[in-house]
Amino acid sequence: MTLSIHDGVLIGYSVNFLENELQLDIETVADEIVTVIFENYLAHYFDHVMAGSILFDIEEVDLNTFFVGNNEQFQSHKLYAWPIWYDETNELEKYLQKNNYKCYVISASLGLNGYAFTKTLKIKKK
């Protein structure tokens, strides 16, 4: 049986920079608590962080397509060396590809949405 986070309520999230891990704890519609674990995590960007966020989906997206649609955002991020130092956004994209990072987009029906650059995503029951 596949664990589904669709319409799950975000309980909380945490980042462990020493372990390079981002975790989202979610209460599913089946009243189970699951943890979404982004392993070998590089960085994340979240908007609309709030209690009661209802998640719609987490999906891996093509890096090239993602950067085309978010080029302006990464132009402004480079001034802060986020998530790494780069002069042009294509340098960041090449770094991510070369180092086997993936981009996972988190969408919500209500509240938290954003994305994470990480190498692996796992979902497990608590």
Residue pairs with C-beta under 8 A, 6 or more apart in sequence:
3 28
3 32
3 34
3 123
3 124
3 125
4 28
4 29
4 30
5 26
5 28
5 34
5 36
5 55
5 57
5 58
5 123
6 29
6 55
6 56
6 57
7 28
7 29
7 54
7 55
7 56
7 109
8 26
8 27
8 28
8 29
8 34
8 54
8 55
9 26
9 27
9 52
9 53
9 54
9 55
10 24
10 25
10 26
10 52
10 53
10 54
10 55
10 111
10 112
11 25
11 26
11 27
11 33
12 24
12 25
13 22
13 23
13 24
13 25
14 22
14 23
15 21
15 22
15 23
15 41
15 44
16 22
16 23
20 39
20 40
20 41
20 42
21 37
21 38
21 39
21 41
22 37
22 38
22 41
22 44
22 116
22 118
23 35
23 36
23 37
23 38
24 35
24 36
24 55
24 106
25 33
25 34
25 35
25 126
26 33
26 34
26 35
26 36
26 55
27 33
28 34
32 125
32 126
33 125
33 126
34 123
34 124
34 125
34 126
35 123
35 124
35 125
35 126
36 58
36 121
36 122
36 123
37 120
37 121
37 122
37 123
37 124
38 44
38 104
38 116
38 118
38 120
38 121
39 118
39 119
39 120
39 121
39 122
40 101
40 118
40 119
40 120
41 116
41 117
41 118
41 119
42 83
42 84
42 96
42 101
42 117
42 118
43 82
43 83
43 116
43 117
44 114
44 115
44 116
44 117
45 114
45 115
45 116
46 106
46 112
46 113
46 114
47 112
47 113
47 114
48 108
48 111
48 112
48 113
49 111
49 112
50 111
50 112
52 110
52 111
53 108
53 110
53 111
53 112
54 108
54 109
54 110
54 111
55 106
55 107
55 108
55 109
55 112
56 107
56 108
56 109
57 106
57 107
58 104
58 105
58 106
58 107
58 121
59 104
59 105
59 107
60 102
60 103
60 104
60 105
60 121
61 103
61 104
61 105
61 115
62 103
63 93
63 96
63 97
63 101
63 102
63 103
64 93
66 103
66 105
66 115
67 74
67 89
67 90
67 92
67 93
71 89
74 89
74 92
75 89
77 83
78 86
78 87
78 88
78 89
78 92
83 92
83 117
84 92
84 95
86 92
86 95
95 101
96 103
96 117
99 119
100 119
101 117
101 118
101 119
102 117
102 118
102 119
102 121
103 115
103 116
103 117
104 115
104 116
104 118
104 121
105 114
105 115
106 112
106 113
106 114
106 115
106 116
107 113
